[in-house]
C-alpha cells in the first residue's frame, strides 16, 4: 500500500513536485529580463553620476565624432555626448511610460470595478464609451489629441493614457463579474460592508495579479508609442533627450555615425522585449493554467527518482 502511494500515478507527491518545479517565479527568461530592466533603470537613475557630460552641453568641434575614449558612443551633430543623452533619454521615456500607465490605472480601475459590480446603466455607458475609443486607431487618436492641444510630452502622456483606458476597463470589469458572485462577496455584503469597501478591499485584491500582468505589458507598448510620437515631433521638444527623438535625429546621419540611430533603437528594443518577457513570466506565475507542464517522460523520471529515494 505504501509502495503504491509513491507510484507513478500517486496523486499527492506528483502535485507537490510539479508545483515546486514549474510554479517558480524566477525562471531563466524572467531573470534575463529582470537583469536588463534593472540595468536600464540603474543607468537612467544614476546618469548624473555615471556620465561627466550634460545632456544639453554642446561642443561643436566634436560634431558627429565617432566612438572614442572621450565619447564612448560618439557625439551628435552639435557635439553632445551620445551615451549621456541615451541615459537621460531613457529617464524621460521611462517616466513618461510610467505616467501613461499610472493615468490609465487611476482612471480605468475604478471605472472597471463600477461597471462590473453595478452593471445596468453604468455598465452600458462605460461600455459604449470604450467602444467609441476603440473604434479609432490608437496612435491616430493620440496624434489628433496632441495636434489639437499642443506638442508636449504631458499631452502625449494624457493622450496615450486615454487610448489605453478601454482595454484595462474591460479587463477589470470581466474580473469583477467573476469575483462578485463568489461567497466572500456575499458574506461581506451580509455583514454590512459598504460597496466601496467590498470593491477596493475585497474584490480588487483578488484581481491585482491579472492587472499587474496587463499594466506591465502596457508599459512596453507605452514606450513604443511614446517613441513613435517623439519620432514624429509630437512628443518632447528639443533639446530634451528622448529615445524616439534621438532616433529621429540620428537617422539623418547614418553614414557619418550609425550609432546615433542604432543606440536609441537598440535601447528601445531591449527594454520592450525585456518588459514583454517579464509580463509573460508574471502571467504564467500568477495563472497556474498558463504554466508549462512537464512532459510525461520527465514525470516518469521524477517518479523513479522519488521511489529510489524512499525505498533505496
BELWOMO-V509878 format. One record per backbone hydrogen bond with DSSP energy under -0.5 kcal/mol. NH is the residue of the N-H (numbers start at 1). CO is the residue of the C=O. If there is no record, write none. Layout:
# BELWOMO-V509878
NH	CO
NH	CO
This chain:
# BELWOMO-V509878
5	1
6	2
6	3
7	4
10	7
14	10
15	11
16	12
17	13
18	14
19	15
20	16
21	17
22	18
23	19
24	21
27	25
31	27
32	28
33	29
34	30
35	31
36	32
37	33
38	34
39	35
40	36
41	37
42	38
43	39
44	40
45	41
46	42
47	44
49	46
50	46
51	47
57	54
59	78
62	59
63	60
64	76
65	62
68	71
74	71
75	65
76	80
79	76
82	74
85	81
86	82
87	83
88	84
89	85
90	86
91	87
92	88
93	89
94	90
95	91
96	92
97	93
98	94
99	95
100	96
101	97
102	98
103	99
104	100
105	101
106	102
107	103
108	104
109	105
111	107
112	108
113	109
114	110
115	111
116	112
117	113
118	114
119	114
119	115
122	119
123	119
124	120
125	121
126	122
127	123
128	124
129	125
130	126
131	127
132	128
133	129
134	130
135	131
136	133
141	137
142	138
143	139
144	140
145	141
146	142
147	143
148	144
149	145
150	146
152	150
152	234
156	152
157	153
158	154
159	155
160	156
161	157
162	158
163	159
164	160
165	161
165	162
166	162
168	164
169	165
170	166
171	167
172	168
173	169
174	170
175	171
176	172
177	173
178	174
179	175
180	176
181	178
182	179
185	182
186	182
187	183
188	184
189	185
190	186
191	187
192	189
193	188
198	194
199	195
200	196
201	197
202	198
203	198
204	199
206	202
206	203
207	204
208	204
211	207
212	208
213	209
214	210
215	211
216	212
217	213
218	214
219	215
220	216
221	217
222	218
223	219
224	220
225	221
226	222
227	223
228	224
229	225
230	226
231	227
232	228
233	230
234	229
235	229
240	237
243	89
246	242
247	243
248	244
249	245
250	246
251	247
252	249
253	250
254	251
257	253
260	257
261	258
262	258
263	259
265	261
266	262
267	263
268	264
269	265
270	266
271	267
272	268
273	269
274	270
275	271
276	272
277	273
278	274
279	275
280	276
281	277
282	278
283	279
284	280
285	281
286	282
287	283
288	286
290	287
291	288
293	291
299	295
300	296
301	297
302	298
303	299
304	300
305	301
306	302
307	303
308	304
309	305
310	306
311	307
312	308
